[in-house]
């Protein structure tokens, strides 16, 4: 679950909109306890409600023992097919209070049945189905979605179909990246100049929205740049080649502007791509696959002898700083669910994080600090400019924690113990700072709030 906070309603209150694998949720955050206002099925749920009741009392190991035997056998892949990503996990809430969710091959808009009523039931406002003839494969499905600065919805499918549509679902444009043989497993990003950033298992793209069409033609602002994608991995979550991170944008105003990812090499690199035109005096860096790459620096988490590193999170960026967490488990298992649930166990959990900084004077990226003691098994971190702290869900001795880390020095400032049950597991959800200054994060079976 990723919580999205509404704008204030006429009564001054807000609600949380969210989705899980099977439902769209509307939650009241203003009481002593988080409470559902409404919840409706979006597509067949993975687990019945009774599972949540059982799992809430289980440790992570007990949850694995209970659930793994119930999982269906791994599907055999068709020729030319990659393992399918999960559709529906990247919803978007508009300022108009409408939640947009990409589900399989359609986009669904949800809103209040009673306009302006914070406690109104949810209703489906409209739906848009991608025409079958534009999909590169009949079993392709929507993976990612983002709102552009002019209020359009941009989206991408597993097999590289990028589209854009107005929020009334009346006009859609499409662009197929290359030949439909590049896979997308991350979300996408958009900048203020119409750039839509898509990373596949082979290349980084800027798909330019001109206001009339989508293009990767460099003369119109688009581009394609290859990067070090590595080989298909036996790692726990990312089993294909390529990046495991959603593109993150760096630089505003007159600053140098980049799109940032971690690559797919065995010893992973943090990679910065020039977002706009490549500076005319720029020379391609040795060992890189494109002159558009402005920096390519190995991520070692402070170990100069490290031979392998792995992160499945988008890079956290503020200013010219970029923060990366280690997701390489000390041991991993046959099922992704096992890896995710057991990632907080002390003998399984990953350790280490590292911050990098771009120097616009020397035009180089350097590691500025690392911390080898902190463990962030799977949560996506956030950063507060007000406190100058990184917040993320971590673990200490098998207990899930909220960690606060100094952005400038990399030192732990404080931590808060949450618990050791399966429902405390962040399971690759984002850490969100709410408008009430509480920390919210999605868990294995729900949503957690930690008040100041």
C-alpha positions in Angstrom: 0.0 0.0 0.0 1.2 3.5 -0.9 -0.8 6.2 0.8 -1.9 9.3 -1.1 -3.2 12.3 0.9 -6.1 14.3 -0.5 -6.3 18.0 -0.6 -8.4 19.5 2.3 -12.2 18.9 1.9 -14.6 21.8 2.7 -14.6 20.8 6.3 -10.8 21.1 6.4 -10.1 17.4 6.8 -8.2 15.1 4.5 -8.5 11.4 3.6 -5.9 8.8 2.5 -6.5 7.1 -0.8 -4.6 3.9 -1.4 -4.6 0.6 -3.2 -3.5 -2.9 -2.5 -3.4 -6.1 -4.6 -7.2 -6.3 -5.1 -8.8 -3.2 -3.5 -9.0 0.6 -3.6 -9.1 2.0 -0.1 -10.3 5.3 1.4 -9.0 5.9 4.9 -9.7 8.4 7.6 -6.3 9.5 9.1 -7.7 11.9 11.7 -8.8 9.6 14.5 -6.8 7.9 17.1 -6.8 4.8 14.9 -6.7 4.6 11.1 -10.2 3.6 10.0 -11.7 2.6 6.6 -14.2 5.0 5.1 -14.8 2.7 2.2 -13.0 -0.1 0.3 -14.0 -1.6 -3.0 -12.7 -4.5 -5.0 -10.6 -3.5 -8.0 -9.8 -7.0 -9.2 -9.7 -10.4 -7.6 -7.7 -10.2 -4.3 -4.6 -12.3 -3.8 -5.7 -13.3 -0.3 -9.1 -13.4 1.5 -9.7 -11.1 4.4 -9.4 -14.0 6.9 -5.7 -14.3 5.9 -5.0 -10.8 7.2 -6.5 -11.7 10.6 -4.2 -14.8 10.8 -1.1 -13.1 9.5 -1.4 -10.2 11.9 -0.3 -12.4 14.8 2.4 -14.3 12.9 6.1 -13.7 12.8 7.6 -13.4 9.3 8.8 -17.0 9.4 5.4 -18.2 10.5 3.8 -16.2 7.6 6.2 -17.9 5.2 5.4 -21.3 6.5 1.7 -20.5 6.2 1.6 -18.8 2.8 4.3 -20.4 0.6 2.5 -23.8 0.3 -0.6 -21.9 -0.9 1.3 -20.2 -3.8 0.6 -21.4 -7.3 3.5 -23.0 -9.1 5.7 -20.6 -11.1 4.3 -20.1 -14.5 6.3 -21.2 -17.5 7.2 -18.3 -19.7 6.3 -18.1 -23.3 9.1 -17.6 -25.8 10.3 -14.0 -25.7 8.4 -13.3 -22.5 9.8 -11.8 -19.4 8.4 -12.4 -15.9 5.4 -10.1 -15.6 5.6 -7.2 -13.3 2.8 -6.3 -10.9 0.1 -4.1 -12.3 -1.9 -1.7 -10.1 0.8 -0.8 -7.6 1.5 2.8 -8.7 -1.8 4.8 -8.4 -1.9 8.5 -8.7 -4.2 11.0 -6.8 -5.0 14.2 -8.7 -5.6 17.5 -7.0 -9.3 17.1 -8.0 -9.6 14.1 -5.6 -9.7 11.5 -8.3 -7.5 8.4 -7.9 -6.2 6.8 -11.1 -5.1 3.2 -11.1 -3.5 1.2 -13.9 -5.0 -2.3 -13.8 -3.8 -4.9 -16.3 -4.9 -3.3 -19.6 -7.1 -0.5 -18.4 -7.0 2.7 -16.4 -9.7 3.2 -13.8 -10.7 6.6 -12.2 -12.1 6.4 -8.7 -13.7 9.3 -6.7 -16.3 10.3 -4.1 -19.9 9.2 -4.8 -21.0 12.4 -3.0 -18.8 15.3 -4.2 -17.2 17.3 -1.4 -18.1 14.7 1.3 -15.0 13.4 3.0 -17.0 10.3 4.3 -18.6 9.5 0.9 -18.4 6.0 -0.4 -16.1 5.3 -3.4 -17.4 5.0 -6.9 -15.8 4.2 -10.2 -16.0 7.4 -12.3 -14.8 6.1 -15.6 -12.5 3.6 -17.3 -10.2 3.5 -20.3 -9.2 0.2 -22.0 -6.0 0.2 -24.1 -6.9 -0.9 -27.6 -5.7 -4.5 -28.3 -4.2 -3.5 -31.6 -1.6 -1.1 -30.1 -0.3 -3.6 -27.5 3.0 -5.3 -28.5 1.8 -8.6 -27.0 -1.8 -9.7 -26.2 -0.7 -10.5 -22.6 1.1 -7.2 -22.1 -0.1 -5.1 -19.2 0.3 -1.6 -17.6 3.2 -1.3 -15.2 3.7 2.4 -14.5 1.9 5.7 -14.5 2.7 9.3 -13.7 1.0 12.7 -14.1 2.6 15.2 -16.3 2.9 18.9 -15.5 0.1 19.8 -17.9 -2.2 17.4 -16.1 -2.1 14.4 -18.5 -1.7 10.8 -17.4 1.4 9.1 -18.9 1.8 5.3 -18.6 4.0 2.4 -19.7 3.4 -1.3 -20.2 5.8 -4.2 -19.4 6.8 -4.4 -23.0 7.6 -0.8 -23.7 4.4 0.7 -24.9 4.3 4.3 -23.6 1.1 6.3 -23.7 -0.5 9.5 -22.6 -4.2 10.4 -22.1 -6.2 13.3 -20.7 -7.9 12.7 -17.4 -11.4 12.6 -19.1 -10.1 9.6 -21.1 -11.0 11.2 -24.4 -7.7 11.4 -26.3 -4.8 9.0 -26.1 -1.4 9.0 -27.9 0.9 6.0 -28.0 4.6 5.3 -28.8 6.2 1.9 -28.9 9.8 1.9 -27.7 12.0 0.1 -30.2 10.5 -3.3 -31.2 8.6 -4.3 -28.0 11.4 -6.5 -26.8 12.5 -4.2 -23.9 11.0 -4.8 -20.5 9.8 -2.3 -17.9 9.7 -3.3 -14.2 9.8 0.2 -12.6 7.6 3.2 -12.4 8.3 6.3 -14.5 9.0 10.0 -13.9 8.1 13.3 -15.5 9.7 16.7 -15.5 8.3 20.2 -16.0 9.3 20.4 -19.7 7.4 17.4 -21.0 10.1 14.8 -20.4 8.8 11.3 -19.4 11.6 9.1 -18.1 11.4 5.4 -18.7 14.0 2.8 -17.9 13.9 -0.6 -19.6 16.2 -3.6 -19.1 18.3 -2.3 -22.0 18.2 1.5 -22.0 17.2 4.8 -20.4 14.7 6.9 -22.4 13.4 10.4 -22.4 10.1 10.2 -24.1 9.1 13.8 -25.0 5.5 14.9 -24.7 5.2 17.8 -27.1 1.6 18.6 -26.2 0.5 16.8 -29.4 2.6 13.6 -29.6 5.1 11.4 -27.9 8.6 11.1 -29.4 12.2 10.0 -28.7 13.5 12.1 -31.6 16.4 14.1 -30.3 15.4 17.1 -32.5 12.2 17.3 -30.5 13.7 16.7 -27.0 13.6 12.9 -26.7 16.5 10.5 -26.5 17.6 6.9 -25.8 20.8 5.9 -24.0 22.1 2.5 -23.2 23.6 1.7 -19.8 25.3 -1.2 -18.1 22.4 -3.7 -17.7 24.4 -6.7 -16.6 22.9 -10.2 -16.9 19.8 -11.9 -15.6 20.2 -12.2 -11.9 19.7 -15.0 -9.4 19.1 -12.2 -6.8 16.0 -12.2 -4.7 13.7 -9.7 -6.4 15.2 -8.5 -9.7 15.5 -11.6 -11.8 16.0 -9.9 -15.2 18.9 -7.8 -16.4 18.8 -4.0 -16.1 18.0 -1.4 -13.4 15.8 -2.1 -10.4 15.2 1.6 -9.7 12.5 4.0 -10.8 14.2 7.0 -12.5 14.7 10.0 -10.1 15.2 13.5 -11.3 18.0 15.7 -10.0 18.5 19.5 -10.6 16.1 22.4 -10.9 16.2 25.9 -12.3 19.7 26.7 -13.7 21.3 23.7 -12.1 22.8 20.8 -14.0 19.8 18.4 -14.6 20.0 14.7 -14.6 17.9 11.5 -14.4 19.4 9.1 -11.9 19.2 5.3 -11.7 21.2 2.4 -10.3 22.3 0.0 -13.1 22.2 -3.8 -13.5 25.9 -4.6 -13.3 27.1 -7.2 -10.8 28.9 -4.4 -8.9 26.1 -1.9 -9.3 26.8 1.7 -10.3 24.9 4.9 -9.7 24.3 6.5 -13.1 23.5 10.1 -14.0 22.2 10.9 -17.5 22.2 14.5 -18.8 18.5 15.2 -18.9 18.5 18.0 -21.5 21.1 18.7 -24.2 24.5 17.2 -23.6 27.0 20.0 -22.9 28.9 20.8 -26.2 32.3 20.4 -24.4 31.4 17.1 -22.8 33.5 14.0 -23.6 32.1 10.5 -23.2 33.3 8.9 -20.0 35.6 5.8 -20.3 33.7 2.6 -19.8 30.3 4.1 -20.4 27.8 3.1 -23.2 26.6 6.6 -24.0 27.9 10.1 -24.1 24.7 11.1 -22.3 26.0 9.4 -19.1 27.4 12.2 -16.9 28.5 9.9 -14.1 28.9 6.2 -13.5 30.3 5.3 -10.1 30.4 1.9 -8.4 28.3 1.4 -5.2 30.4 -0.4 -2.6 28.7 0.8 0.6 32.2 1.6 1.9 33.8 -1.8 1.1 36.6 -1.3 -1.5 36.9 -5.1 -2.0 33.2 -5.6 -2.7 32.5 -7.6 -5.8 28.7 -7.3 -5.9 26.0 -4.9 -4.9 22.3 -4.7 -5.5 19.5 -2.2 -4.8 15.8 -2.5 -5.8 14.8 1.0 -4.7 14.6 4.3 -6.5 17.5 6.6 -5.6 16.6 9.3 -3.0 17.6 12.7 -4.3 17.8 16.1 -2.7 19.8 18.9 -4.4 22.9 17.3 -5.8 22.8 14.5 -3.2 21.8 10.9 -4.0 21.2 8.2 -1.4 21.2 4.5 -2.1 20.3 1.6 0.2 21.6 -2.0 0.0 19.0 -4.7 -0.8 21.4 -7.7 -1.3 20.2 -10.3 1.2 22.8 -12.4 2.9 20.9 -15.5 1.7 17.9 -15.8 -0.5 15.2 -18.3 -1.3 13.2 -19.8 -4.2 10.1 -17.6 -3.8 10.1 -13.8 -3.9 7.5 -13.8 -1.1 10.0 -15.7 1.1 12.7 -13.2 0.3 10.5 -10.3 1.0 9.1 -11.6 4.3 12.4 -12.9 5.7 14.4 -9.9 4.6 14.2 -8.5 8.2 15.7 -11.5 9.8 19.2 -10.6 11.2 21.0 -13.5 9.4 19.2 -12.6 6.1 18.9 -8.8 6.2 21.1 -6.6 4.1 23.3 -3.9 5.7 24.7 -0.6 4.3 23.7 2.6 2.7 25.7 5.3 0.8 25.3 8.9 -0.3 26.8 10.5 -3.4 27.1 14.1 -4.4 27.5 15.8 -7.8 30.0 18.6 -8.0 29.0 21.1 -10.7 32.4 22.7 -10.8 34.4 19.5 -11.5 31.4 17.8 -13.1 32.1 14.6 -11.1 30.1 12.4 -8.8 31.7 11.3 -5.5 30.8 9.1 -2.6 30.6 11.5 0.4 29.6 9.0 3.2 28.5 5.5 3.9 27.1 3.7 6.9 27.6 -0.1 7.1 25.7 -0.7 10.3 22.2 0.4 9.2 19.9 -2.1 7.6 17.0 -1.2 5.3 15.7 -4.5 4.0 13.1 -3.3 1.5 11.6 0.1 2.3 11.8 3.1 0.0 13.4 6.0 2.0 12.2 9.6 2.2 13.9 12.8 3.2 12.7 15.9 5.1 14.3 19.2 4.3 12.7 20.6 7.5 14.7 18.2 9.8 17.5 17.4 7.3 16.9 13.7 8.1 16.4 10.6 6.0 13.5 8.5 7.2 13.1 4.8 6.3 11.9 1.5 7.7 14.8 -0.6 8.8 15.5 -3.5 11.2 17.6 -4.0 14.3 18.1 -7.6 15.7 15.0 -8.7 13.8 12.8 -5.9 15.0 11.4 -3.5 12.4 12.3 0.1 13.1 11.8 3.6 11.9 15.3 5.0 11.3 16.3 8.7 11.2 19.6 9.4 9.5 21.5 12.7 9.2 21.5 13.7 5.5 24.9 15.5 5.7 26.8 13.1 7.9 25.2 9.7 7.5 24.9 9.1 11.2 21.9 7.6 13.0 20.1 10.4 14.9 17.4 8.2 16.5 15.4 5.1 15.8 12.0 3.8 17.0 11.2 0.1 17.4 8.0 -0.9 15.7 7.7 -4.7 16.2 8.7 -8.1 14.9 5.4 -9.3 13.4 4.8 -10.0 9.7 2.5 -7.0 9.4 5.3 -4.7 10.4 7.2 -5.7 7.3 7.4 -2.7 4.8 7.5 -5.1 1.8 9.0 -2.6 -0.7 6.6 0.2 0.2 7.5 3.9 0.4 8.1 5.8 3.6 5.8 8.8 3.5 5.8 11.9 5.6 2.2 12.9 6.1 0.7 16.4 6.4 0.2 15.7 10.1 4.0 15.1 10.5 3.4 11.4 11.1 5.3 8.7 9.2 3.2 6.4 7.1 4.3 3.2 5.3 2.7 0.3 3.6 3.1 -3.1 5.2 2.7 -6.7 4.2 -1.0 -6.6 5.0 -1.9 -3.0 5.7 -0.9 0.6 6.5 1.1 1.8 9.5 1.2 5.2 11.0 3.8 6.4 13.5 3.0 9.6 15.3 5.6 12.1 16.4 
